[in-house]
Amino acid sequence: MAVTKTHPIKSTLKAAIDYICNPDKTDGKLLVSSFGCTAETADIEFAWTRRHSIDKGTHLGRHLIQAFEPGEVSAEEAHEIGMQLAKEILGGKYEFVLTTHIDKGHIHNHLIFNAVSFIDHKHYHSNKRSYHEIRRASDRLCKEHGLSVIVPGQNKGKSYIEHQAAQNGTSYKAKLKAAIDRLIPVSSSLEDLLARLQREGYEIKRGKHISVRAPNQERFTRLKTLGADYTEEAVVSRIAGGPRPSRQPRQRNGKVSLLIDIQNNIKAQQSAGYQRWATIENLKRAAATINFLTEHGIGSYEELAEQCDAIAAASIRTRESLRDTEQQITDLTLLGKQIDTYRKLKPIYDRYKTSKDKEKFLRGFESEIILFEAAAREIKKAGLTKLPSAEKLKAELDGLAARKTSLQTELRKIQREEKEYDTLRQNVDILITGPTEPKPAKQYRQNIE
């Protein structure tokens, strides 16, 4: 999936929106959605929001295109991904129209959004930072849906990891790291490895730190700048059969870590040093697992399973509450927008209703009348008989925002517990049914049986 940089609308806003909403391109407008406005009146609503902004900028709206690899996604899924992206990057603050085009060889989304927020009336600033944030969000959503990332300027889709590897492979540091990784298994010492690098054309400089320079490279590269796995100490340890420092799972804050599957671990089969470390590490992790269960009063597998299920249920409930709260915030924000529009335009609408020449009045205030009537319909749909004050709306939104923050904090805590108990359950399964180390497994059997 590729995303073009957001660019200002070059034609009139109405012409741009009409183009992306073309029924021939959007399956009879079935693939047209909007937020904070309607597709038919978006240009008017964008202009109305802009009218009340101090920081107007120079553009009415911005246009984003999101493309997908041919044959990889359905139009409906592409549209869903586009909505997720729009809501995430715009944060419910900007009116937008989203459409999915199916008339070309590849499915792609068009997103046109207001350059001014209807919440705080601040202007959207498009720059390198905002573009990369959009790209990261788009790539993440793509991967979550099992889709490829299309690298700009190339026709063939690549996974994100493949793209990064291709980029990194062109750097001197990446090539040096690859050479060291390749030579470590056949080197007997650090000196032997450096000699092998020299034979491959690398220049070695000794001092307080060892530095290496490839042919045609301008500056030397210190080994320690390559990362934790390439410091002199780490290279010496790896040559002796030790594990990579970056790949040693660390126990943090006394939390339980997952047991290492030594029998199916390729590195453990290739390196006796790593196998010894993993064996000792598993003893520690098995002991930590049993200690945790004892400290928390869990004396049987059934009790552990019940606790896992209870945490999973709490996670589902909290997620649902968070989604409901977010939806309430969205609904109330949009209703507040309509109420504000209603109040500001009611005097004009009252003049229109009492005007002797309504057609003439309408020609002069057509946009305002359209917006007022749309706001009135939304307010009626919400079942309001009396308009709440701006202060009351703000207080309610503040309360919902506080609840959202609280639920987010609670969810993060539950997710940590969920992950921890999932690790415990996996460790217990290994200790009971296929113990890596006999002694802890036997001891735990005696504890829970």
C-alpha positions, -999 to 999 in steps of 0.1 A, spaced: 0 0 0 13 34 -9 3 69 3 9 101 -16 18 132 4 -12 154 12 -14 182 -13 -36 212 -15 -67 213 -37 -56 228 -70 -91 231 -86 -122 244 -68 -131 224 -38 -165 214 -52 -149 202 -85 -124 181 -65 -151 165 -43 -173 159 -73 -144 141 -90 -137 118 -62 -174 110 -57 -180 102 -94 -205 73 -94 -187 56 -122 -156 54 -100 -172 46 -67 -197 18 -76 -227 42 -78 -215 61 -48 -217 30 -26 -180 36 -17 -185 72 -5 -183 82 32 -179 114 51 -173 127 86 -186 160 101 -203 169 68 -222 153 39 -205 147 6 -231 168 -12 -225 199 9 -189 193 20 -176 223 1 -201 246 18 -194 232 52 -156 234 47 -160 271 38 -182 277 68 -157 262 92 -129 282 76 -149 314 80 -146 312 118 -109 304 118 -82 330 126 -54 307 112 -70 301 78 -39 292 58 -41 294 21 -60 263 12 -96 251 16 -88 215 18 -61 188 14 -62 157 -8 -46 123 1 -45 92 -21 -40 57 -7 -33 30 -32 -33 -8 -28 -15 -37 -46 -37 -49 -75 -59 -79 -67 -49 -79 -30 -79 -62 -14 -116 -59 -19 -132 -24 -24 -151 -27 9 -119 -36 29 -100 -8 12 -127 16 21 -127 4 57 -89 8 59 -93 43 45 -119 52 72 -96 39 99 -67 59 85 -87 91 82 -101 89 118 -66 81 132 -46 109 114 -73 135 117 -84 127 152 -121 136 147 -112 173 143 -115 178 106 -145 173 82 -136 149 54 -150 129 25 -135 95 17 -141 76 -15 -128 44 -30 -122 42 -67 -125 9 -85 -123 20 -122 -85 16 -125 -62 -14 -125 -58 -10 -87 -81 0 -60 -73 33 -43 -88 57 -18 -93 94 -21 -95 115 11 -103 152 9 -103 169 43 -108 204 55 -76 224 60 -92 239 92 -104 221 122 -141 225 132 -131 218 169 -105 245 176 -105 262 141 -67 257 138 -51 251 104 -38 217 94 0 219 89 13 196 63 50 189 65 75 160 65 66 151 100 28 148 93 36 129 61 57 103 78 31 100 106 5 92 78 28 68 62 35 49 94 -2 47 103 -10 35 67 17 9 68 6 -4 102 -30 -7 91 -19 -24 60 1 -50 79 -28 -55 104 -50 -64 74 -23 -87 60 -16 -65 30 18 -56 14 34 -22 15 40 -7 -19 73 12 -21 69 45 -39 84 44 -74 82 6 -77 55 -15 -92 60 -46 -72 47 -48 -36 71 -55 -8 66 -62 28 76 -34 51 105 -55 65 117 -63 30 116 -27 21 136 -17 51 162 -45 45 166 -34 9 173 2 21 197 -8 49 216 -32 26 230 -3 7 247 12 37 284 6 47 273 -2 82 248 -28 71 274 -45 48 300 -45 76 275 -60 101 267 -87 75 304 -94 70 310 -98 107 280 -121 112 293 -142 83 329 -144 96 322 -150 134 313 -187 130 346 -194 112 369 -172 133 389 -184 163 395 -150 179 389 -113 174 423 -110 158 414 -138 134 382 -120 125 399 -87 119 425 -105 96 397 -120 76 380 -86 72 414 -72 60 416 -100 34 381 -89 21 394 -54 16 385 -37 49 410 -13 65 415 -17 103 424 12 126 434 4 162 432 28 191 410 31 222 384 15 200 387 -6 169 374 11 137 369 -4 102 366 12 68 354 -4 36 368 3 2 357 38 -11 342 46 23 351 81 35 352 76 72 360 48 96 332 30 115 338 21 151 326 -14 159 306 -2 189 285 22 167 271 -9 149 250 -19 180 252 -40 211 260 -72 191 292 -57 175 311 -41 204 346 -57 208 334 -75 240 302 -88 222 322 -100 192 347 -119 214 318 -135 233 300 -145 201 332 -161 187 334 -181 219 298 -193 214 279 -168 235 246 -153 224 240 -120 208 234 -94 236 204 -80 217 188 -114 215 191 -122 252 156 -118 266 159 -98 298 140 -102 330 125 -68 337 111 -57 371 109 -93 382 84 -103 356 81 -138 343 95 -145 308 86 -172 284 106 -204 285 130 -208 256 122 -238 234 157 -251 232 149 -282 211 134 -261 183 157 -231 186 181 -230 156 207 -209 174 207 -234 204 214 -262 179 242 -243 162 259 -228 193 268 -248 224 274 -216 242 239 -203 236 225 -237 245 243 -236 279 230 -200 285 194 -210 275 195 -240 298 205 -219 328 181 -192 318 152 -216 316 159 -228 351 156 -192 363 124 -187 344 108 -219 356 117 -209 392 102 -174 386 70 -189 372 65 -212 402 74 -183 426 48 -161 410 21 -187 412 29 -194 448 29 -157 458 -5 -152 441 -21 -182 457 -26 -202 425 -22 -239 434 -37 -257 404 -39 -254 366 -76 -249 368 -71 -218 391 -46 -204 366 -70 -210 337 -98 -192 356 -75 -162 363 -65 -161 326 -102 -162 316 -111 -135 341 -84 -111 328 -94 -118 292 -130 -110 301 -120 -78 318 -100 -68 288 -130 -73 265 -153 -53 288 -128 -24 291 -123 -23 253 -160 -22 247 -164 6 273 -135 25 257 -151 22 222 -185 33 236 -169 63 252 -150 73 221 -182 70 201 -200 92 226 -173 118 223 -175 117 185 -213 119 185 -214 148 210 -186 167 192 -205 165 159 -238 175 176 -220 204 192 -209 215 157 -245 214 144 -258 233 175 -231 260 170 -240 263 133 -278 264 141 -273 292 166 -251 313 143 -274 309 113 -308 311 129 -311 349 126 -305 346 88 -330 317 86 -356 337 105 -351 366 81 -355 341 52 -387 328 66 -402 363 70 -389 375 37 -414 386 11 -392 375 -18 -378 342 -6 -363 333 -39 -342 365 -40 -332 361 -4 -322 325 -11 -300 335 -40 -280 357 -16 -278 333 13 -281 299 -3 -251 283 16 -263 296 49 -298 283 44 -285 249 33 -263 246 64 -290 258 88 -315 232 75 -289 204 77 -281 214 113 -318 215 122 -323 180 108 -294 166 128 -306 183 160 -341 169 154 -326 135 148 -309 137 181 -342 142 198 -333 176 214 -363 198 223 -340 224 240 -305 233 229 -279 228 257 -256 256 265 -220 256 252 -208 254 288 -229 223 294 -216 206 262 -180 214 271 -185 200 306 -200 168 292 -172 164 267 -146 171 294 -162 143 315 -161 119 286 -125 128 279 -115 121 315 -134 88 313 -115 79 281 -82 86 297 -91 65 327 -102 36 305 -70 38 284 -49 36 316 -70 7 329 -67 -11 295 -29 -8 294 -27 -23 329 -51 -52 320 -31 -58 288 1 -61 308 -16 -86 331 -30 -105 301 4 -108 286 20 -119 319 -6 -145 326 -4 -158 290 33 -163 295 26 -181 328 1 -204 312 25 -212 283 53 -219 308 31 -242 329 20 -261 298 57 -267 289 66 -276 324 38 -302 327 36 -317 292 71 -312 278 95 -299 304 127 -284 292 143 -290 326 131 -321 346 136 -308 382 114 -277 381 87 -296 361 87 -324 387 86 -300 416 57 -281 400 38 -313 393 40 -321 431 28 -286 439 -4 -287 417 -14 -323 417 
